[in-house]
Amino acid sequence: MTKKQLISIVSPAFNEAKNISKIAKEVDGVMVKLKKFDYEYLFVDDGSSDDTWNEIIKTSHQNKKVRGIRFTRNFGQQIAITAGIDMAKGEAVIYCDSDLQHPPTLFPKLINKWIKGAKVVHTRRVETEGIGLFKKIMSKFFYISANALSDIQMENGIADFKLLDKEVYSKLKSMKEKNRFLRGMVSWMGYPSTTINYQARKRMAGRPWYNFSRNLEFAKTGIVSLSTKPLKYILNFGLFLIAISSISLVTVIATILYQRNLRFFSPTIILAIFNTLLIGFVIASLGIVAIYISYLYKEIIKRPTYLVSERVNLKK
């Protein structure tokens, strides 16, 4: 009898008590139909303040394929996904949200693309039920800004719902940076990939953890963790100010000498030019120093990425 291949499924959960059993049942209904595959479902309770952990325990007793870990506090969605991937044992891992906006019915298509040779199978959200116009605009603005400021290009609508081959997620485990942006990190690795389009559903229950301020923080992490372009832009702007002020200073001096008339000399103009020159030097210097500090900072912080307080159906 041919041994079934194991697929690991990972879902971060923050205050998702009303959704845990629903998504576990839907995932089970999808996966049991795939006769050549077995699965494990890893929930990561990201410091929830509701009954999420108890729901994970309850669901794990009903279905032994369900496993769970609980963080000591909220570390964030990207860290929660990372922890689930760290625990995964499958030949491939699928990670998705636990609010059912990422439909488990798409899993067979992801697995089929993987069987055909794709090491990474992305999903592209083409529409979300019930999403407001403001959020659509902000989403597009994020991808435009991220691509302008980052060395890694990302397609609009590509979210944290994808399949990774074991070779890929094993390499991802070795990437230990603390400020994580998984969409960019997976793209950075450059493995052969394909994309499946889907329509996201409405959230089944509860409230989304990401609000406007957290989305801004997430966007900042995505840009800063993937590129030093913002620092280079600051440096270039400083050099631009130096060039403009130097040209202005030479022009004023040349005008005074050519006209031989001190009425062209204005202390205010000279002071403004010198101030601009000095500001340019300061910004350029800070840009250069910041580049070195950014590299040092990434290397010297040695805190653990996350802390686990409890486990269910998982060995330590």
C-alpha positions, 0 to 999 in steps of 0.5 A: 500500500502506497504511503499517503503524502502528508500536507501540513496546514497552518492557520494563525488565530487571534480572537477567532473562537467562533471560527475554529471549529467551522474552519476545522470541519471545512478543511477536514471535509476537503482533505478527506476527499484527497485519497492520496494525501493525509493532513495535519492542521496546526492552529497558532493561538497568537495571544488571544483574549477570548476562548480561542485556545479552549476551542482549539483544545476542544477541536483537537479532541474531536479530530486528532489531526488538529494540533495547536500551540499557544503564544505567551502573548500576541506576537503578530500574524507573521510570527504566528505563521512562522511558528506553524511552519516551524512545527510542520512535518508535511511534504508541503505546507499550506497557510491561510487565515482562520476566519474562512476568508481564504476558502479551503475549497481551493486546497485541491487546486493548490496541491494539483499545481504542486504535483505538477512541479510548482515549488510555490503556489500563490493565490491572488485575491481578485475580489473580496465580498463586502470589502469597502472602497477605502480598503481597496484603495489602500491595498492598491496603494500599499502594493504600488508603494512597496514595489517602488521602495522594495527590491522584490516585486509583488503582485497586487492581491497576493496575500498570506494564503499559499502552498510551499514545497518542503524544500521551500519552507525548510529554507524559510525556517532558516531565515531568522530575521525578527521583522518578518514579511512572508510575502516578500521573503517567499518571493525573494527565494525565487523558487518556481511558482504559479498563481491561482485566482480566487474570490475571498469570502466575508469573514464568518465571525469576529472582528479582523485584527488588522486595523488602519494603524496595524496595516500601516505598521505591516506595510512599513515592515514589508518595505523596511525588511526587504530593502534599503531603498528608502535609506538610499532615497534619503541619501540621494535627496541629501546629495541633491540638496548639496548639488542645488545649494552648491550651484546656487552659491556659485551663481550668487558669487559669480553674479556679484563678481560679474556685476561688481555691485554688492547690491546683489549680495544678500546675507539672507540668501547666503545664509539660506544657501549655507543652511540648505548645504548643511542640511544636505550634508546632515541628511546625506551623512545620516543616510550613510550611517543608517545603512550601516546601522540597519545591517548591524541591527538585523544581526545583533538582536538575538531574542527568540522570535516567539515564545510558546506557553502551551501545546496540544497534540504536539511533542515538545 
